[in-house]
Amino acid sequence: MTEHVQVEDQGAVRVIRFNRPEKKNALTRAMYAAAAEALNDGGADKDVRCFVIAGQPEAFTAGNDLNDFMQAPPRIGADEPPPVERFMRALAGAEKPVIAAVDGLAVGIGVTMLLHCDLGYASTRASFRTPFVDLALAPEYASSLLMPARMGRAAASDLLLLCSVWDAPRALRSGLITDVFTPEALEGEVMARAEALAAKPPTAVRAAKALMTAEPEPVMERIKREGALFSDLLQSPEFMEAATAFMERRKPDFSKFG
């Protein structure tokens, strides 16, 4: 663990906060390892229902710390995954919902990790840049696949080829983020949504996320997959609580379910 990543459970929400403001939250191997551990441990903890990834005021993350990066350049797909790949796998494979709170600078993986979050919210002073080509590097973290699919090839090229700087409204219009708030309101709005997700039936939340992140398939195959899950969930204790609460005109309580 490192002091540069703070992990705090606020009720059923695990907040993972980059905490290296003097370097604009440039990410080191130790920070990647700590964030991966927080995600993996939270995934195995039934009391954790949702994750929030945040930074510091005016700095979500400046991307990789180049000095640290050059000391041990990562080889993605190696027999022993480097810390950055462990983080990538933990975030991309998270079964529970992940929300990003972006205030200020988001560079490199600070942008591409948003493609693997379920929801992303930014402050009005957020900025987004993926300078891989300008650094004579290739895009990473499946951004060359996910960005064109999400926002179209032209917008993806503006980020990945021209390495343009996007402000929060442009990121919102392109579908990179979900909504924009003032810096003062950002984390309160994010936590409200995280707590709302954490209060929902956890099995149904995980099932919905798994369907949305599954590989593309023919429509009829997806209908069958959804139908099988739907039928299974009709027999679940969570559905019984939801149905009983509806009949009794009360708010359902899913806190006892893992």
C-alpha positions as CSV (number, residue, x, y, z in Angstrom):
1,M,0.0,0.0,0.0
2,T,1.1,3.6,-0.5
3,E,0.1,6.9,1.0
4,H,-0.5,8.2,-2.5
5,V,-3.8,6.2,-2.7
6,Q,-6.4,6.7,0.0
7,V,-9.1,4.0,0.4
8,E,-12.1,4.7,2.5
9,D,-15.4,2.8,2.8
10,Q,-18.2,5.2,3.3
11,G,-21.1,2.9,4.1
12,A,-21.4,0.5,1.1
13,V,-19.3,2.8,-1.2
14,R,-15.6,2.3,-1.5
15,V,-13.8,5.5,-2.4
16,I,-10.4,5.1,-4.0
17,R,-8.7,8.5,-4.1
18,F,-5.4,9.3,-5.9
19,N,-3.5,11.4,-3.3
20,R,-0.3,12.8,-4.9
21,P,-1.3,16.4,-5.5
22,E,2.3,17.7,-5.6
23,K,2.7,15.7,-8.8
24,K,-0.9,16.3,-10.1
25,N,-1.6,12.7,-9.2
26,A,0.8,11.2,-11.7
27,L,0.5,7.5,-11.2
28,T,3.4,5.3,-10.1
29,R,3.6,1.5,-10.0
30,A,2.9,1.6,-6.3
31,M,-0.3,3.6,-6.9
32,Y,-1.5,1.2,-9.6
33,A,-0.8,-1.7,-7.3
34,A,-2.7,-0.1,-4.4
35,A,-5.7,0.8,-6.6
36,A,-5.9,-2.7,-8.0
37,E,-5.8,-4.2,-4.6
38,A,-8.6,-1.8,-3.4
39,L,-10.8,-2.9,-6.3
40,N,-10.1,-6.6,-6.0
41,D,-10.6,-6.6,-2.2
42,G,-13.8,-4.6,-2.6
43,G,-15.0,-7.0,-5.2
44,A,-14.7,-9.8,-2.7
45,D,-16.3,-7.9,0.2
46,K,-20.1,-8.3,0.3
47,D,-20.4,-5.0,2.2
48,V,-18.9,-3.0,-0.7
49,R,-21.6,-2.4,-3.3
50,C,-20.1,0.4,-5.4
51,F,-16.7,2.1,-6.1
52,V,-15.8,5.7,-6.6
53,I,-12.5,6.7,-8.2
54,A,-11.5,10.3,-7.4
55,G,-8.5,12.6,-7.3
56,Q,-7.7,15.9,-5.7
57,P,-9.0,19.3,-6.4
58,E,-8.0,20.3,-10.0
59,A,-6.2,17.0,-10.5
60,F,-7.8,13.7,-11.3
61,T,-4.6,12.3,-12.6
62,A,-1.9,13.5,-15.0
63,G,-1.4,10.0,-16.2
64,N,1.8,7.9,-15.8
65,D,4.7,9.3,-13.8
66,L,7.2,9.1,-16.6
67,N,10.2,8.8,-14.3
68,D,8.7,5.8,-12.6
69,F,7.4,4.5,-15.9
70,M,10.9,4.5,-17.5
71,Q,12.5,2.7,-14.6
72,A,10.5,-0.4,-15.4
73,P,8.6,0.0,-18.7
74,P,5.5,-2.3,-18.5
75,R,5.0,-5.2,-20.9
76,I,1.3,-5.7,-21.1
77,G,0.5,-9.4,-21.4
78,A,3.7,-10.6,-19.8
79,D,3.6,-13.8,-17.6
80,E,3.8,-11.6,-14.5
81,P,1.4,-8.6,-15.1
82,P,2.9,-5.2,-14.2
83,P,1.1,-3.1,-11.7
84,V,-0.6,-1.0,-14.4
85,E,-2.0,-4.1,-16.0
86,R,-3.2,-5.4,-12.7
87,F,-5.1,-2.1,-12.3
88,M,-6.5,-2.3,-15.8
89,R,-7.7,-5.8,-15.3
90,A,-9.2,-5.0,-11.9
91,L,-11.2,-2.0,-13.2
92,A,-12.2,-3.6,-16.5
93,G,-13.3,-6.8,-14.8
94,A,-15.0,-5.2,-11.8
95,E,-18.4,-6.9,-11.3
96,K,-19.7,-4.0,-9.1
97,P,-20.4,-0.5,-10.5
98,V,-17.6,2.0,-10.7
99,I,-18.1,5.7,-10.8
100,A,-15.4,8.3,-11.7
101,A,-15.3,11.8,-10.2
102,V,-13.1,13.9,-12.5
103,D,-12.1,17.4,-11.2
104,G,-9.4,19.2,-13.2
105,L,-6.7,17.4,-15.2
106,A,-7.3,14.0,-16.7
107,V,-4.4,12.9,-19.0
108,G,-3.6,9.5,-20.6
109,I,-5.0,6.7,-18.5
110,G,-6.9,9.4,-16.6
111,V,-9.1,9.5,-19.7
112,T,-8.9,5.9,-20.9
113,M,-9.9,4.5,-17.5
114,L,-13.2,6.3,-17.9
115,L,-14.1,3.9,-20.8
116,H,-14.1,1.1,-18.2
117,C,-16.2,3.0,-15.5
118,D,-19.9,2.6,-15.5
119,L,-20.5,6.3,-14.9
120,G,-18.2,9.3,-15.1
121,Y,-18.9,12.8,-13.7
122,A,-16.7,15.8,-14.2
123,S,-16.4,19.3,-12.9
124,T,-16.7,22.4,-15.1
125,R,-12.9,22.8,-14.8
126,A,-12.1,19.3,-16.0
127,S,-9.9,18.8,-19.1
128,F,-9.2,15.6,-21.0
129,R,-6.2,14.7,-23.1
130,T,-4.7,11.5,-24.5
131,P,-1.2,12.5,-25.6
132,F,0.0,9.0,-26.7
133,V,0.8,9.9,-30.3
134,D,2.5,13.1,-29.3
135,L,4.8,11.0,-27.0
136,A,5.5,8.6,-30.0
137,L,3.4,6.0,-28.3
138,A,0.2,4.0,-29.2
139,P,-3.2,4.3,-27.5
140,E,-3.7,2.0,-24.6
141,Y,-6.3,0.3,-22.4
142,A,-8.5,-0.7,-25.4
143,S,-9.1,3.0,-26.2
144,S,-8.6,2.5,-29.9
145,L,-11.5,0.0,-29.8
146,L,-13.8,1.6,-27.2
147,M,-13.5,5.3,-28.2
148,P,-14.6,4.8,-31.8
149,A,-17.4,2.5,-30.7
150,R,-18.7,5.0,-28.1
151,M,-18.2,8.4,-29.8
152,G,-17.5,7.7,-33.5
153,R,-14.2,7.5,-35.3
154,A,-13.9,11.2,-36.0
155,A,-14.2,12.3,-32.3
156,A,-11.9,9.4,-31.3
157,S,-9.4,10.6,-33.8
158,D,-9.5,14.1,-32.4
159,L,-8.5,12.7,-29.1
160,L,-6.2,9.8,-30.1
161,L,-4.5,11.3,-33.3
162,L,-4.6,15.1,-32.8
163,C,-4.3,14.7,-29.0
164,S,-6.7,17.6,-28.6
165,V,-7.6,18.9,-25.2
166,W,-11.3,18.5,-24.5
167,D,-13.2,20.5,-21.9
168,A,-16.1,19.0,-19.9
169,P,-18.9,20.1,-22.2
170,R,-17.1,18.4,-25.2
171,A,-16.5,15.3,-23.2
172,L,-20.2,15.2,-22.2
173,R,-21.4,15.7,-25.8
174,S,-19.2,12.9,-27.0
175,G,-20.3,10.4,-24.4
176,L,-17.0,10.2,-22.5
177,I,-18.7,11.3,-19.3
178,T,-22.2,11.2,-17.9
179,D,-22.8,14.7,-16.5
180,V,-21.0,17.9,-15.4
181,F,-21.2,19.8,-12.1
182,T,-19.5,22.7,-10.4
183,P,-16.3,21.7,-8.6
184,E,-18.0,22.4,-5.3
185,A,-20.9,20.1,-6.1
186,L,-19.1,17.3,-7.9
187,E,-18.3,14.9,-5.1
188,G,-21.6,15.3,-3.4
189,E,-23.4,14.5,-6.6
190,V,-21.2,11.5,-7.2
191,M,-21.6,10.2,-3.7
192,A,-25.4,10.6,-3.9
193,R,-25.4,8.4,-7.1
194,A,-23.0,5.9,-5.6
195,E,-25.2,5.6,-2.5
196,A,-28.3,5.2,-4.7
197,L,-26.6,2.3,-6.6
198,A,-25.4,0.7,-3.4
199,A,-29.0,0.7,-2.1
200,K,-30.2,-1.3,-5.1
201,P,-30.5,-5.1,-5.2
202,P,-26.8,-6.1,-5.7
203,T,-27.4,-9.3,-7.8
204,A,-29.6,-7.4,-10.2
205,V,-27.0,-4.5,-10.4
206,R,-24.2,-7.0,-11.2
207,A,-26.4,-8.8,-13.7
208,A,-27.2,-5.6,-15.6
209,K,-23.6,-4.5,-15.7
210,A,-22.5,-8.0,-16.9
211,L,-25.0,-7.8,-19.7
212,M,-23.9,-4.3,-20.8
213,T,-20.2,-5.2,-20.7
214,A,-20.5,-8.6,-22.4
215,E,-19.1,-9.2,-25.9
216,P,-21.3,-8.3,-28.8
217,E,-23.7,-11.1,-29.9
218,P,-26.7,-11.5,-32.2
219,V,-29.9,-9.8,-30.9
220,M,-31.7,-13.1,-30.4
221,E,-28.8,-14.6,-28.4
222,R,-28.8,-11.5,-26.2
223,I,-32.6,-11.8,-25.7
224,K,-32.2,-15.4,-24.6
225,R,-29.3,-14.5,-22.2
226,E,-31.4,-11.7,-20.7
227,G,-34.4,-14.0,-20.4
228,A,-32.5,-16.7,-18.6
229,L,-31.1,-14.1,-16.1
230,F,-34.6,-12.6,-15.7
231,S,-36.1,-16.0,-14.9
232,D,-33.4,-16.8,-12.4
233,L,-33.8,-13.4,-10.7
234,L,-37.6,-13.9,-10.4
235,Q,-36.7,-16.7,-8.0
236,S,-34.3,-14.6,-6.0
237,P,-34.8,-13.3,-2.4
238,E,-34.0,-9.9,-3.7
239,F,-37.0,-10.0,-6.1
240,M,-39.2,-11.3,-3.3
241,E,-38.2,-8.3,-1.1
242,A,-38.8,-5.9,-4.0
243,A,-42.3,-7.4,-4.8
244,T,-43.2,-7.5,-1.1
245,A,-42.2,-3.9,-0.5
246,F,-44.2,-2.9,-3.6
247,M,-47.3,-4.7,-2.3
248,E,-46.8,-3.3,1.2
249,R,-46.2,0.2,-0.2
250,R,-42.9,0.6,1.5
251,K,-39.3,1.2,0.4
252,P,-37.4,-2.1,-0.2
253,D,-34.4,-2.9,2.0
254,F,-31.7,-4.7,0.1
255,S,-29.0,-4.2,2.8
256,K,-29.1,-7.8,3.9
257,F,-28.2,-9.1,0.5
258,G,-24.6,-9.6,-0.7
